């Protein structure tokens, strides 16, 4: 894989086509990358303590490395 953490990439396919971002992490075993601000999904979080409220967080999910193109 020629892409590493910290590289700037352009998404070339999918719902976020045309967006640019920075690689946050690389999952080599699955050929996937996590790009900051791209492929955001809602994740529900349960309350940790009694009396505390649960919340909904936005989390960047991994996308396949073939769907991104490295920028200079």
PLY file of the C-alpha trace (Angstrom):
ply
format ascii 1.0
element vertex 72
property float x
property float y
property float z
element edge 71
property int vertex1
property int vertex2
end_header
0.00 0.00 0.00
1.49 3.35 -1.04
-0.71 5.49 1.22
0.31 6.23 4.80
-0.95 8.20 7.78
-0.82 11.96 7.24
-1.10 11.90 3.42
-3.61 14.17 1.69
-6.08 12.25 -0.48
-9.00 12.85 -2.83
-12.07 10.56 -2.72
-12.76 9.36 -6.27
-15.91 7.23 -5.76
-18.85 6.95 -3.38
-21.09 9.43 -1.57
-18.15 11.72 -0.70
-16.75 11.86 -4.26
-14.62 14.96 -4.87
-13.87 15.68 -1.21
-10.32 16.06 0.07
-8.99 15.00 3.45
-6.06 13.80 5.50
-5.51 10.13 6.40
-6.12 9.55 10.13
-5.29 5.82 10.20
-4.52 2.87 7.91
-5.91 -0.67 8.29
-3.40 -2.71 6.25
-5.00 -6.11 6.87
-8.32 -4.95 5.37
-6.89 -2.51 2.75
-8.89 0.35 4.24
-8.13 3.90 5.38
-9.88 6.37 7.68
-9.97 9.90 6.27
-10.76 12.87 8.55
-14.25 14.24 7.83
-15.06 11.66 5.13
-17.63 8.82 5.35
-19.12 10.12 8.61
-21.64 7.88 10.38
-23.77 8.40 13.48
-22.85 6.23 16.47
-25.07 5.94 19.54
-23.32 5.91 22.89
-24.88 4.56 26.07
-24.66 6.51 29.31
-21.63 5.49 31.40
-23.01 6.49 34.84
-26.50 6.60 36.26
-28.10 10.00 35.78
-25.98 10.71 32.70
-27.56 10.99 29.24
-26.61 8.96 26.20
-25.44 10.76 23.08
-25.14 10.47 19.32
-21.64 10.99 17.94
-20.36 11.40 14.38
-17.50 9.01 13.63
-15.37 8.70 10.46
-15.63 5.14 9.14
-13.00 3.39 6.99
-13.21 3.31 3.18
-11.38 1.04 0.75
-7.99 2.25 -0.38
-8.99 1.91 -4.06
-11.57 4.66 -3.56
-8.98 7.33 -2.74
-6.22 8.99 -4.77
-3.06 10.44 -3.22
-2.50 14.16 -3.76
0.89 15.89 -3.84
0 1
1 2
2 3
3 4
4 5
5 6
6 7
7 8
8 9
9 10
10 11
11 12
12 13
13 14
14 15
15 16
16 17
17 18
18 19
19 20
20 21
21 22
22 23
23 24
24 25
25 26
26 27
27 28
28 29
29 30
30 31
31 32
32 33
33 34
34 35
35 36
36 37
37 38
38 39
39 40
40 41
41 42
42 43
43 44
44 45
45 46
46 47
47 48
48 49
49 50
50 51
51 52
52 53
53 54
54 55
55 56
56 57
57 58
58 59
59 60
60 61
61 62
62 63
63 64
64 65
65 66
66 67
67 68
68 69
69 70
70 71
